[in-house]
Structures are given as C-alpha cells and as structure tokens.
Amino acid sequence: MRILIASDNYPPFIGGAHRQTQLLAKELFKRGHAVRVATLWHSGLPAVESDEGVPVYRLKQLKTQLVGGKTGAQEHQPPFPDPVTVWELNKVIAEFQPDLVHAYGWYGYSVAVALRGKKIPMLLSARDYAYSCATRTLVYRGQEICSGPALGKCLACAAQVYGAPKGWIAALGVAAFKALLQQRMNGFHNVSTYVGEIAERDFFGAEHQAPIHAVIPSFQADSETREHADTETLQSYLEKLPREPFILFVGAIRRVKGIEQLLEAYERLDAPPPLVLIGTLENDSPQQFPPGVSVLEKFPHRAVMAAWERCLFGVLPSLWPEPLGSVVYEGMSRGKAVIGTIPGGHADMIVDGKSGLLVRQGETDALERAMRALLTDNDLRERLGRAARERAELFRARHAVPKFEQLYREIIASASTASHRPPAVVGVK
C-alpha cells in the first residue's frame, strides 16, 4: 500500500505522539509499504529529508509562511484548515498518489480540505481529545474531567488555558470544523478504549454514525536496539541518577500530570528512597521540590529506558484522563510495577492488582497507600513487575502494525466500492 501519514507531531521534538508517528512510519516501511510523512515545518529543520528510508515533508502554515519561526521552538497546527498547509499537502498528494491518508491531530482539518474532490480515503487517529476539546485534555478549567462540550464553557476554559483571544479561536475552530472531519473521514482510530468512549460521546454523538473504526494502542518496536554508540554520553546521563534504588516518574512535570499529588504523597512516606522526576519543566511546574526529589530534564529516550531498569517502580498519577500513556508500557516492559490512574487509558495496560496498581485521579490518600505497599512488600512489587513485563509484550509492533494494515485495507476496499459495512472494532483485551 501507499500510505501518507499526516501528523501534528514528529521528532526531533519529544513526546509520545511524535515517537508513535515515527515508529508507525518506519514499521510500515519495513513491511514493504511505500510511506511518506507530512508534518509541520520548523525553523532550522530541512523541508524534506529521509528518516531511515521514509521521506518526511515538513510543510509550512500561514503563520510560518508570513513570519517564519524560532529555531528550536515547536510549532503547533491550528484547529482549522490552514490555507498554506492545504496548498503544500496538495502538492505532496499529487506527487505521491497515496492509497490512503492517515491523519492525526489538528493536521486533520487541512488534510480533509486537501482531499476534497479526490477519491483517496482518510483515516483519522485520536491520540487525545483534540477533536472535541480545544485544550485537548478533557479537563474543565484545570479542575475536573469535562462532562462534554458546550460552546460557552469551551470558550471560557480554552481562554483560561491559552489566554484570550487565542483560546476563543481554538474553541471556535474545534466546534466549527467538527462536521468537516465527520463528513470527510472514512475511518476512525482510537488509541485506547477510553478515548473511543469519549469520541462516541463528544465527537460523534447520537446523530452521527461512526465510520469503520478500531482501537489500536501505541506500541514499542519488537526488537529494541541496545545502542552502544556514544556510550560515554549515555553514561553522563546515568550518572545523574541516584546510586541507591529510587521511585521514578516520567513525563511533563506539571499539574495535569498529578505532580502536586505525587509530591504530597511522597512527603507522607516514612524515610522514602529518592524520587526521580524525568521530564520537562512547564509554566505550572512547582517552584520548589521536597528533599529527596531529583528533577532531570532533556533525557534521551534510551537514558529514560535505562532509568526504568534501575528504579524500584514507577508512579504516573495523572489528573487528566490519559489517552493511553506509552511511558506506562515502557516501564512495564522493563519488569517494573507501575502505579497509574483511572479513568483513562492506563486501564488498557495495567490490570489492577495483577500487573500494576490503579488509583482514582486526584486521590492523594490512595496514591500514598499504593506507593507504601510497593515500598514495604517486596514480593508484591516483584510479582507485579513480572506480570507487567509479560503484559507489555501486547504493546509491540508485531501486534499493532498488522491491525493497522487490516484497518487500512478495509477502509480502502470500502471507499473503492462505496459499500456500507458495519463498523470493525479491533482492540487489546
């Protein structure tokens, strides 16, 4: 097949969606498909390059066409069709002639317009809540899980997060162009069961029949290369880790990730081991950290995985309903018990009490009890770790990529025959 993957996110910027776009493209290429990637242009990066055989096109948007961009800064696609992006997408599509375009994020609005008048089918991926929530988090005013979109409250919530008028524009764009995506896409992919439930509630609704759809989680490569090159650089990162066993958090160090609840629960523990926070500091990150807490920024992925191997267990206490959270199965793949939260995608990976522990988001007391249990009961920690390693194997390319291929073929066949098949559901149980 000839697959064009169009995404908001791609390396060298760091993030789960960035890594997944790259990994899916490379895995499809290795399996013999012709693959191209279209993503955002960033100052200082080439407009076209080959990423291990996969051509990557970085396309400008109206803002970067007019004023350029700041080198090293990550650009963001607007929640509406961007005329410059549409123009450049049309050129890529005309040259490549894909059998299907697989779009993720707000890039999907421009893809939908670029495909107008063409018989090329479109698969839309939901890796967060971007198609119904302007902040993409499903958290209302930073306090509670949103009960569903309504223009007035979305305007107020987005303005609180982005400021006005930027937040108003985002909320209006998401609301106004929902129908564009619904009408143009031929298939819908959810990264977790929970994301699928929210899409049915907030994006499709009772008045719109979902197209062919699938639940296919993010995944790791089947064989992870133990890189020996530049060992000295890797060692320089590992030397920043505590020498004694430690508790590990990986992710953005911000409120929505439950960092305040984590620090409070940690301070309640009796003579706890060090707590290591690997991630990025944000505007809402704590200004001070308790004794015993280390904050490590700009860790490359292989250094993060090495940190997982050295830690006691992981704690990922998100306040927002995580769409999935690839960091969870990465820790599990290293034989580590992970404490996650519900509701959200963590429940697709962690079987509570069997391959990890789940607590309700925002419940500091429950988080403290879970951390204390893993610290004081070595047998429990090791048993959960063994089961976690086994379950993490479900989140490998050999399981996920054939499901994407099956979904692509069904969408292409359905589009070519204009048939109305019942929705196909694929998932991890």
N, C-alpha and C positions, 0 to 999 in steps of 0.2 A: 504493500500500500504506500501511497504518497501522503504523508501527514505533515501539515503545518501546525505547529504548536505556537499559539499567540498568548503571551502572558505578561502581566504587570511585573513579574519578578524573575530575575536571573542573576547568577553570580557575575562579577565578584562580590556583590553585596550579600550579606549574611542573613539567612532566615530559612525557615522550614520550607516555605513555598518556593523560594529561589532554588534550593537544593533539589526539591522534588521535580521541578520543571526540567532542570538539567539532567537529573538521573533518568527520568522517563524518556527524554530525547535520546540519550546515549544507549539505553537498553533497547529501544525500538530500532535504533540504527544497527546495533549488534545482531539483532534478529532478522536483519536483511531488508528492512523498510527504508524508503527514502524519506528523510526527515529534515525539516527546516524549522528554525525557531525565529519568531518575531517578538521583540521586546522593546523596552524603552531605550532611547538614546541617552547617554550620559557623557558629559564633557570629560575628555581625556581618554575615552574608550573608542576603539575603531567602529566605524559604521557597519562593517561586515568583517567577520572573522570565522575561522574554523575551530570548533571546540571538539578536538579528537574525532574529526571527520564530520561533525554536524555543523552546517553553516548557520551562523547566528547573525540575524539582521537587527540592528538597533535603529529604530525608527523615531524620528522627531515628532513632537507635538507642537501645537500652535505656540505655546509659551517658549519652548526651547528654540523654535524657528525664529522667533522675534528677538529674544533677549539672551539666548544661549543658556548656559548652565554653569554651576560652580563645580570645579573639579573636585572629585571625591565625595560630592553630595549625592544622595539618592533622589532621583526624580519620582514623581507619583502621577499616575494616569488619572484624568478627571472622570467623574461618574456620568459621562455623556459622550456622544460621538465627537471625537476631535477631528476637525477637517484635515489637518496636516497628516495625522496618523492614518486616516482613511485613505488619503491620496497615496501615501507610501505603501500601505497594505495592498492596495490595488495593483501596484507595480510588482510586488513580491508574488501575489497570487497569479498574475498574468504570466510571469516568468516560470513559476514552479508548477502551476496547474495541479494543485493537490486534489486527492480524492476526498479529503475531509479536513476541516479546520477545527482544532481542539483549542478552545479559548478559555482562559482563566482570568477572573477578576474584572476590574473596570475596563480592561482592554476589550472585553466582550462587546461593549457598546460600539466601538469603532469597527470591530470585526463584523457585527451584524449589518452595519451600513455598507461596508465594503463588499459584502456578499449579496447585496440586493441585485436581483436580475440574473444571478448565477445559480446553477443547479448544484453547486457544491454544498454538502451538508455541514452543519455546525454542531459540535458538541460543546456544551458549556459546563465547566467544572466549578463546584462550590467547595472551596477550602476554608471559607469563613462565612460570614453572614452579609457579605457586601451587596447582594442583590436586593436586600430589603432593609438594611441598616446602614445609614450613612457613616457611622463610626466604625462599622464592620465588627463590633464586639458583642452586640446584643446586650449591652449593659446600659440601663437607663440612668442618665445623669451621674454615672460613676458609682451607683449605689446598689442597684438590684437588676436582676435579669428582666429584660423588657418583655411585656406581655403581648407585644405586636405593634406594627407601625400605625401611626396616625400623623397626618402632616403637621399639625400644631406641635405635638410633643417631639416629633423628629426634628423640627426646626430649632426648638429650644435646646434639645440635647446636643445636636451637632454644633450649635453655636457655642455651647459650653466647652466642647472638646477642641474645636478648631478656631473658635472666635468668629465674630460676625464681620463681614458678610460671607466669609469662606464657608462656614458651617451651613448657612442658609442655601448657598449654591449647591453644596454636596447633597443636602436633604432633598432639594427640589429636583436635582438630577436623578437621584435614585428613584424617586416617586414617578417622575415624568417619563422615564425611559424603561420602566419595568415591562410595559407592553411590547416594546421593540424586541427585547430579548425573548419574551414568551412566544412571539409570532415567528421569529426567525430561526430559533434553535430547533434541531432535530433530535437532540438527546441531552440528558442532564446527568451529571456525575456528582455524587456526594462523597466527601472524604470519610464520613462516619455516619452511623445510624442517627445520631442526634442532629447533625447538620441536615440530613434528609427530612427529619420530622419538622424542623423549623422552616425549611424551604416549602414544604407542603402547607404549613400554616400561614407563612408570611409572604412568600413569593408567588406560589401558585394559587392557593385558596380554592374554595369550593367551586368557583366559577370557571376555573381553567384546568383542563385535563393535562396532567403531566405527560410529556413525551416518553419515549424509551429512556429508562433511567437505570442507574447502577450505584451501589455503594461499594467503592473500591478504596481501601485505605492507602495512605502513603506507605513507602517501603524503603528498605535498605538494599544495597547491592547484594547479590548472592555470595560472592567471594570478596571480602574486604581486603584490599591490598595493605599489607603491613609495610608501610613505606620506610625504607632505610636511608633514603637520600636526605641530606640535611639533618642528620641525627643531632648534630650539635645545637641547631636551632630548636628542635623539639625538646631537647634536654633543658634548654634555657627556660622553657615554659614550665616543664615539670618541676624544676627547682623552686618554683613559686608556690607549689602545693605543700601543705603541712607534711612533716615526716611521719607523724602518728596518724592512725585512722581518722577519717572525717566524714561528716554528713555533706551531701552535695545537692546544690540547686543549680540548674542551668536554664537560662532564659533572660529576657529583659527584666531588669531589676526595677520594677515599677508596681504601683498599687494594684493594677488589674491582674497581676500575676500572684497576688496574695502575699507580697513580700512583707507587709506590715504584720500580718497574722503569723507568718513564719518566724519573724524576729521575736515577737511576743511569746510564742510557744517555746522557742529556743531558750529565752531568758528564764523560763519557769523550770527548766530541766536542772537536775542536780549534777553539778560538775560534768557538764556535757563535753564531748570531743569537739574539735573545731568544726565550724560551719563554713563551707566554701561556697561563695556565690560567683558563678562564671556567667558573664553576660555583658550587657550594655547598660550604662547609667543613663537615665532619661530625666526629663524635666520634673517628674514626680517621684524620683528616687529619694530614699531617705538621705538626709544630710549627715547623719551620724549612725554608726553601727555599734552594737554591743561588743564587749570584749569577747574574743574567741572567733569573731566573724572576719573572714578574709574576702575581699572583693577583687576579682580578677577579670580584666577586660581584654578584648581582642585576642581571645584564644582561638587558634585554628582548629578545624574540626577534629583532626587526628589527636591533638592535645586534649580536647574535650573527651574523646573516647578513652584516652589513656587515664584521664582523671576518673572516669567511671570505673575503670578496672581497679583503681586504688581505694575507692571510697567504701564506706560501710553500707550505705543505702542512699537512695535519692528522695527528695521531697519537692513536689511540684504542686503547690497549693493554690491554684488559680482561682481568682474571684469570678472571672468571666468564664462562661461555658466553653472550654477549649474545643475547637472544632475536631481536633484529634490530638496533636502534640507529639510529633515524631521523636522528641527527646525522651519520651517515656519508653518507647520500644527500643531506642538506642541503649538506654540504661539497662533495660531488661535483657538485652542481647549479651550484656557483659555479666549476666548472672547476678544482678542486683535487685533486691526488693525496692519497689518504688511506691511512695505514698502519693496518690492522685486525688482528684476531686470530682464530685458529681453535683449537678448534671453536666453532661458534655461528653466529648469523645473519649476521655480516659477510660470510660466503662467498656469500650470496644476492645481495649488492650488488657486492662487489669481485671482479673476475676477476684473480687474482694475475698480476702482470707485464704486464697489459693495461690495466686501469682503476684500478689501485692496487696495493698490496703487502699480503700477508698473512704474519704470523708466528705461531708457536705461542705460546699464552698462557704467560706467565711466563718466556720465554726472553729474558733481557736482552741477551745477545750478538747474537741475531738482530735484536732491535729496534734495537740500535745500528747494525748493518750497514745496515738498511733506511733509517734516518734519515741515515746518512752518504751512502748512494747518492743520495738525493734532494737532499742539500745540494751534492754535488760534481758531479752530472751534470744540467746544466740541460735538455738535450734529453730525457732520461728523464722528468724532472719535468713538463715541458710536454706531452710525448706522453701520459703517463698522465692528466694533467689534462684534455686534450681528450677522451680516451676516457671519462673519468669523467663529464664533462658530458653526453655523449651517452647513456651508460647510465642516468644519473639520471632521464632522461625516462620510463623504465619505471615509476618510482615517483611517478606523478602521478595525480590524481583520475580523469582520463579513462580510465585503465586499470583502476584498482582498484574504483571505485564500481560500474561495470556488473557486475563479478564478484560484489560483494555483492548486487546486485539479483537476479542469476541464482541465487545461493545461497538468498536469501530465498524466491524463487518456488518453487524446488524443494522446500524444506522445508515451505512452506505447502501445496503440492499433495500432498506425501507424507503430511502429517499429516491432510489432509482425506479422503484415500482410504484411509488406513491401509495403504498398499502398502509392500512391502519392496524398495526399489530398491537396486541396488549403489551403493557409495559414489562420490560425484562428487569429483574432485580437480581443483582449479584452482590454477595457480601461475605464477610468473615464472621463465623459463629464460634 
